[in-house]
Amino acid sequence: MPGKFSRYCVTALLIMAYTVCNAIPPRPVPPRLVNDFAGIFTAREALHLEQMLTAFDDSTSNQIAVITTTDLEGLTPAEYATRTGLEWGIGSEKYDNGIVVLVKPKTYSSNGQVNISVGYGLEGAIPDAYAKRIIDNEMIPHFAEGDYFGGVAAGCTTLMKLASGEISEPEETGSIGVVLMMLIMCIIAVIFFTAVARSSGRNNRGGNNGTKGGGDILDAIIIGSLLSGGNHRSGSGWGGSGGGFGGFGGFGGGSFGGGGASGSW
């Protein structure tokens, strides 16, 4: 009886292992960093991301792999991303410096899911809390509007800066933007009402139309400059990658331990 029970346990474990392995897509051949199994990017968008991430790999050896899927196969986003990172060996074996950005798009019957899984070697540069802030502040707002490329590009840009030490923590872009916009609106309101009051006073006094015209023009210039300044937005953009595109050389055997964060919308 004990022997039969042991065989049952071994069989069950083998079935579970087989199921998990089948849930993970095979390593791409030829190797690439952007694997859009869900078909959420245009060909141009996928190429832009591939060039950006390949250039980052070439210059730092850190690897960020973007994976999209329509089905998590019963796994959590963290499990799916971590297993893929391990199976594919994303990052180098020496430094464990790989990152997986996983996106499952939203459908009529299910929420969208996103996960950032961080290799052992980058957990110090990208703690779980930072990964969560990137997801909540920089990725999901784009995803909620159907802009998957914009969200992935914004998230990867911040991840690259953190991994390479260009910044020490992700910026709170959402709250800063709201405060800045409120400040600009207040300044515009003050200038507008001041201009109206001065114009009204001059009309009541009559005459001196030349001075009035000059003052109105100056007010318009100030208001216009404020409005144009408030319209500048930071973002991924399409910018040039600079130089030729040599292609991704392949994954290096990196390992993952569960670091990162997930989100949904």
Buried (B, 14 or more C-beta within 10 A) or exposed (E): EEEEEEEEEEEEEEEEEEEBEEBBBEBBEEBBBBBBEBEBBEEEBBBBBBBBBBBBBEEEEBBBBBBBBEEBBEBEBBBBBBBBBBBBBBBBEEBBBBBBBBBBBBEEEEEBBBBBBBBBBBBEBBBBEBBBBBBBBBBBBBBEEEBBBBBBBBBBBBBBBBBEEEEEBBBEBEEEBEEEEEEBEEBBEEBEEEBEEBBEEBEEEEEEEEEBEEBBEEBEEBBEEBEEEBEEEEEBEEEEBEEEEEEBEBBBBBBBBEBBBBBBB
